[in-house]
Amino acid sequence: MQDNVTERVIKVIADHQRIPVETITPESTFAALNIDSLDGLHLLFALEDEFNVDIPDDAARGFTSVEQVASGLAELIARKKAGAQEQA
């Protein structure tokens, strides 16, 4: 699942920042991609829409690379699925 999440995160970043997807790797940092705090906020909303999750502010502040975002989202998705299964 992590690879799929990473690919989707990269695509959202590429679309949002209007940069070629092949220039983004999991190791890419937001600084290297020229993502400032305002861009990061807009990107956060785009990722929440893409993955249908709410990213807590404290978690979002800790994201500095594509890999960290993908890992955090994978964890949120797993928790959301586990919560849905418990309610079923």
C-alpha positions in Angstrom: 0.0 0.0 0.0 2.9 2.4 0.8 4.1 2.4 -2.8 0.6 3.3 -4.1 0.3 6.1 -1.5 3.7 7.4 -2.5 2.9 7.4 -6.2 -0.4 9.3 -5.5 1.4 11.8 -3.2 4.0 12.5 -6.0 1.2 13.0 -8.5 -0.7 15.4 -6.3 2.5 17.4 -5.7 3.4 17.4 -9.4 0.0 18.6 -10.3 -0.2 21.2 -7.5 3.3 22.6 -8.1 3.1 22.2 -11.9 6.4 20.3 -12.1 7.2 17.1 -14.0 6.3 14.0 -12.0 9.6 12.4 -12.9 11.5 15.2 -11.0 10.0 14.1 -7.7 11.2 11.2 -5.7 10.2 9.8 -2.3 13.4 11.4 -0.9 12.5 14.9 -2.3 12.2 17.5 0.4 9.7 20.3 0.3 12.6 22.8 0.3 14.1 21.1 -2.8 10.7 21.3 -4.5 10.3 25.0 -3.6 7.2 24.3 -1.5 6.8 27.2 1.0 4.4 27.3 3.9 1.5 28.7 1.8 2.0 26.1 -0.9 2.2 23.4 1.8 -1.1 24.5 3.2 -2.8 24.2 -0.2 -1.0 20.9 -0.8 -2.3 19.6 2.5 -5.9 20.3 1.4 -5.3 18.7 -1.9 -3.9 15.6 -0.2 -6.9 15.4 2.2 -9.2 15.5 -0.8 -7.2 12.9 -2.7 -7.1 10.4 0.2 -10.3 11.4 1.9 -8.7 11.8 5.3 -8.2 14.6 7.8 -4.5 15.3 8.4 -4.0 16.6 11.9 -2.1 20.0 12.1 0.6 18.6 14.4 1.3 15.8 12.0 1.3 18.1 9.0 3.9 20.4 10.7 6.3 17.5 10.9 6.2 16.7 7.1 9.3 17.8 5.3 9.6 15.2 2.6 7.5 13.2 0.2 8.4 10.0 2.0 7.2 11.5 5.4 3.9 12.6 3.8 3.3 9.2 2.2 4.2 7.3 5.5 1.9 9.6 7.5 -1.0 9.2 5.0 -0.6 5.4 4.9 -0.9 5.3 8.7 -4.0 7.6 8.7 -5.6 5.4 6.0 -4.8 2.2 8.0 -6.4 3.8 11.1 -9.4 4.9 9.2 -9.9 1.4 7.8 -9.5 -0.2 11.2 -12.0 2.2 12.7 -14.5 1.4 9.9 -14.1 -2.3 10.4 -14.7 -2.0 14.2 -18.0 -0.1 13.5 -19.2 -2.7 11.0 
